[in-house]
Amino acid sequence: MSQAFVKESEEQWLHEVPPTLHALIVYLTRENNGVRVYQLMNFMDRKNGKEVHVMSNGLSYSKDNEGKWLVV
């Protein structure tokens, strides 16, 4: 069968990424057209007691109460 008929992979959403830092990095790198995204720093948010990961793509990420990733 021709390569023209190969189905593209289905889109994944941030909240569907497994709750590990490695999985987040893989997802963000894929979303960044293969340019590696890495953690610049992390800290505990005193307001809500959640760990925040500051990433090289300019955004910060944390997990909600269900362990799903979100942008903060």
C-alpha positions in Angstrom: 0.0 0.0 0.0 1.2 3.5 -0.8 2.7 5.7 2.0 0.1 8.3 1.0 -2.6 6.1 2.7 -0.8 5.7 6.0 -3.0 7.1 8.8 -1.5 9.9 10.9 -1.3 9.2 14.6 -4.2 10.5 16.6 -3.7 13.7 18.5 -3.0 13.4 22.2 -4.1 16.1 24.7 -2.1 17.3 27.7 -4.5 15.8 30.2 -4.1 12.4 28.6 -0.3 12.3 29.2 0.7 9.9 32.0 1.6 11.7 35.2 5.4 11.4 35.0 7.9 14.1 34.1 9.4 11.9 31.4 6.1 11.4 29.7 5.5 15.2 29.9 8.9 15.9 28.3 8.2 13.3 25.5 4.8 14.9 24.8 6.1 18.5 24.8 9.0 17.6 22.6 6.6 16.0 20.1 4.3 19.0 20.2 7.4 21.2 19.6 8.1 19.6 16.3 10.8 17.4 17.7 12.8 20.2 19.3 13.7 18.9 22.8 11.8 20.5 25.7 13.4 20.2 29.1 12.8 21.2 32.7 14.5 24.4 33.7 13.5 24.2 37.4 10.8 23.0 39.7 9.3 24.3 42.9 6.4 23.7 45.3 3.6 26.2 45.0 2.8 27.2 48.6 -0.7 28.4 47.6 -1.9 24.9 46.6 0.9 22.6 47.7 1.5 21.3 44.2 4.8 20.8 42.4 5.3 23.1 39.5 7.7 22.3 36.6 9.0 25.2 34.6 9.9 24.0 31.1 12.1 25.3 28.3 9.0 26.0 26.1 8.2 29.0 28.3 5.3 27.4 30.1 4.9 25.9 33.6 3.0 22.6 34.3 1.6 21.0 37.4 -0.8 18.1 38.1 -4.4 18.5 39.2 -6.0 16.5 42.1 -6.5 13.6 39.7 -2.9 13.5 38.7 -3.5 15.0 35.2 -1.2 17.6 33.7 -2.2 21.2 33.3 -0.7 24.5 32.4 -0.3 26.9 35.3 
